[in-house]
Amino acid sequence: MNQIAQLLKWLWENHPGRLLGTVLGFVAGVVFLFVGFWRALIFAFFVWLGYVWGGAWERREDWRDVIERLLPSRYRDS
């Protein structure tokens, strides 16, 4: 149990945004899991989205920059 606490402490000190984003995405995903089995894909999406949001928050990126980075170039304004 001590190793888990050390890991969580290290994550919180080095990657607080990603940890928080992943936890929030996990919680939101669990809500969708209780709605139905086929919503498991939505669960994974929320966890991933939380991770991306947390990483952007750590880097103090604007959300528009994150979306622009994730979208293929054909969907961006030139």
PyRosetta script that sets phi, psi and omega in degrees:
from pyrosetta import init, pose_from_sequence

init()
pose = pose_from_sequence("MNQIAQLLKWLWENHPGRLLGTVLGFVAGVVFLFVGFWRALIFAFFVWLGYVWGGAWERREDWRDVIERLLPSRYRDS")
pose.set_psi(1, -32.7)
pose.set_omega(1, -179.7)
pose.set_phi(2, -64.5)
pose.set_psi(2, -34.5)
pose.set_omega(2, 178.9)
pose.set_phi(3, -66.2)
pose.set_psi(3, -37.5)
pose.set_omega(3, 177.8)
pose.set_phi(4, -65.1)
pose.set_psi(4, -42.9)
pose.set_omega(4, 178.6)
pose.set_phi(5, -62.7)
pose.set_psi(5, -40.9)
pose.set_omega(5, 178.2)
pose.set_phi(6, -65.1)
pose.set_psi(6, -41.3)
pose.set_omega(6, 178.5)
pose.set_phi(7, -62.8)
pose.set_psi(7, -46.2)
pose.set_omega(7, 179.0)
pose.set_phi(8, -63.0)
pose.set_psi(8, -38.9)
pose.set_omega(8, 177.7)
pose.set_phi(9, -63.6)
pose.set_psi(9, -44.8)
pose.set_omega(9, 179.0)
pose.set_phi(10, -62.6)
pose.set_psi(10, -44.0)
pose.set_omega(10, 178.8)
pose.set_phi(11, -61.4)
pose.set_psi(11, -43.4)
pose.set_omega(11, -178.3)
pose.set_phi(12, -65.3)
pose.set_psi(12, -37.1)
pose.set_omega(12, -179.6)
pose.set_phi(13, -74.7)
pose.set_psi(13, -33.8)
pose.set_omega(13, -174.2)
pose.set_phi(14, -101.8)
pose.set_psi(14, -28.1)
pose.set_omega(14, -177.7)
pose.set_phi(15, -141.2)
pose.set_psi(15, 61.9)
pose.set_omega(15, -175.9)
pose.set_phi(16, -65.6)
pose.set_psi(16, -37.3)
pose.set_omega(16, -178.9)
pose.set_phi(17, -67.0)
pose.set_psi(17, -43.7)
pose.set_omega(17, -179.9)
pose.set_phi(18, -67.9)
pose.set_psi(18, -39.0)
pose.set_omega(18, 178.5)
pose.set_phi(19, -65.0)
pose.set_psi(19, -47.5)
pose.set_omega(19, 179.6)
pose.set_phi(20, -63.5)
pose.set_psi(20, -44.3)
pose.set_omega(20, 179.4)
pose.set_phi(21, -62.8)
pose.set_psi(21, -39.8)
pose.set_omega(21, 178.8)
pose.set_phi(22, -67.3)
pose.set_psi(22, -41.2)
pose.set_omega(22, 178.7)
pose.set_phi(23, -64.6)
pose.set_psi(23, -44.5)
pose.set_omega(23, 178.7)
pose.set_phi(24, -64.1)
pose.set_psi(24, -41.3)
pose.set_omega(24, 176.4)
pose.set_phi(25, -63.8)
pose.set_psi(25, -37.7)
pose.set_omega(25, 177.7)
pose.set_phi(26, -63.3)
pose.set_psi(26, -45.9)
pose.set_omega(26, -179.9)
pose.set_phi(27, -63.5)
pose.set_psi(27, -45.5)
pose.set_omega(27, 178.4)
pose.set_phi(28, -62.8)
pose.set_psi(28, -37.8)
pose.set_omega(28, 178.5)
pose.set_phi(29, -66.6)
pose.set_psi(29, -37.4)
pose.set_omega(29, 178.4)
pose.set_phi(30, -61.5)
pose.set_psi(30, -38.5)
pose.set_omega(30, 177.4)
pose.set_phi(31, -58.4)
pose.set_psi(31, -44.3)
pose.set_omega(31, 179.8)
pose.set_phi(32, -70.6)
pose.set_psi(32, -28.2)
pose.set_omega(32, 177.4)
pose.set_phi(33, -63.1)
pose.set_psi(33, -36.4)
pose.set_omega(33, -179.3)
pose.set_phi(34, -72.6)
pose.set_psi(34, -15.5)
pose.set_omega(34, 178.1)
pose.set_phi(35, -74.8)
pose.set_psi(35, -33.6)
pose.set_omega(35, 178.9)
pose.set_phi(36, 174.1)
pose.set_psi(36, 159.4)
pose.set_omega(36, -177.1)
pose.set_phi(37, -62.7)
pose.set_psi(37, -40.1)
pose.set_omega(37, -175.2)
pose.set_phi(38, -71.2)
pose.set_psi(38, -7.0)
pose.set_omega(38, 178.4)
pose.set_phi(39, -84.6)
pose.set_psi(39, 5.0)
pose.set_omega(39, -179.4)
pose.set_phi(40, -61.1)
pose.set_psi(40, -32.9)
pose.set_omega(40, 177.1)
pose.set_phi(41, -64.5)
pose.set_psi(41, -38.5)
pose.set_omega(41, 176.8)
pose.set_phi(42, -63.6)
pose.set_psi(42, -37.4)
pose.set_omega(42, 176.7)
pose.set_phi(43, -56.9)
pose.set_psi(43, -49.9)
pose.set_omega(43, -179.9)
pose.set_phi(44, -62.5)
pose.set_psi(44, -38.1)
pose.set_omega(44, 178.6)
pose.set_phi(45, -62.7)
pose.set_psi(45, -43.7)
pose.set_omega(45, 179.8)
pose.set_phi(46, -65.1)
pose.set_psi(46, -38.9)
pose.set_omega(46, 177.4)
pose.set_phi(47, -63.5)
pose.set_psi(47, -45.2)
pose.set_omega(47, 178.3)
pose.set_phi(48, -62.7)
pose.set_psi(48, -44.2)
pose.set_omega(48, 179.8)
pose.set_phi(49, -61.8)
pose.set_psi(49, -41.0)
pose.set_omega(49, 176.7)
pose.set_phi(50, -62.6)
pose.set_psi(50, -39.0)
pose.set_omega(50, 178.0)
pose.set_phi(51, -64.5)
pose.set_psi(51, -45.3)
pose.set_omega(51, 179.3)
pose.set_phi(52, -63.6)
pose.set_psi(52, -45.3)
pose.set_omega(52, 179.5)
pose.set_phi(53, -61.8)
pose.set_psi(53, -43.1)
pose.set_omega(53, 179.9)
pose.set_phi(54, -63.5)
pose.set_psi(54, -40.9)
pose.set_omega(54, 177.3)
pose.set_phi(55, -64.4)
pose.set_psi(55, -39.6)
pose.set_omega(55, 177.6)
pose.set_phi(56, -66.5)
pose.set_psi(56, -37.9)
pose.set_omega(56, 179.2)
pose.set_phi(57, -64.9)
pose.set_psi(57, -40.1)
pose.set_omega(57, 177.4)
pose.set_phi(58, -61.9)
pose.set_psi(58, -39.0)
pose.set_omega(58, -178.8)
pose.set_phi(59, -86.8)
pose.set_psi(59, 0.5)
pose.set_omega(59, -179.2)
pose.set_phi(60, 57.7)
pose.set_psi(60, 36.3)
pose.set_omega(60, 178.7)
pose.set_phi(61, -79.3)
pose.set_psi(61, 149.0)
pose.set_omega(61, 173.1)
pose.set_phi(62, -75.7)
pose.set_psi(62, 143.6)
pose.set_omega(62, -177.2)
pose.set_phi(63, -62.0)
pose.set_psi(63, -28.3)
pose.set_omega(63, 178.2)
pose.set_phi(64, -66.1)
pose.set_psi(64, -37.2)
pose.set_omega(64, 177.8)
pose.set_phi(65, -66.0)
pose.set_psi(65, -37.1)
pose.set_omega(65, 179.0)
pose.set_phi(66, -65.0)
pose.set_psi(66, -46.6)
pose.set_omega(66, 179.5)
pose.set_phi(67, -62.8)
pose.set_psi(67, -41.9)
pose.set_omega(67, 179.8)
pose.set_phi(68, -62.9)
pose.set_psi(68, -37.2)
pose.set_omega(68, 179.4)
pose.set_phi(69, -70.1)
pose.set_psi(69, -34.0)
pose.set_omega(69, -176.8)
pose.set_phi(70, -81.1)
pose.set_psi(70, -31.3)
pose.set_omega(70, -177.6)
pose.set_phi(71, -79.0)
pose.set_psi(71, 142.8)
pose.set_omega(71, 174.2)
pose.set_phi(72, -61.5)
pose.set_psi(72, 154.8)
pose.set_omega(72, -174.7)
pose.set_phi(73, -62.1)
pose.set_psi(73, -26.0)
pose.set_omega(73, -178.2)
pose.set_phi(74, -69.8)
pose.set_psi(74, -18.3)
pose.set_omega(74, 179.4)
pose.set_phi(75, -95.7)
pose.set_psi(75, -3.1)
pose.set_omega(75, -178.8)
pose.set_phi(76, -90.9)
pose.set_psi(76, 154.7)
pose.set_omega(76, 172.5)
pose.set_phi(77, -74.5)
pose.set_psi(77, 139.3)
pose.set_omega(77, -179.2)
pose.set_phi(78, -81.7)
pose.dump_pdb("model.pdb")
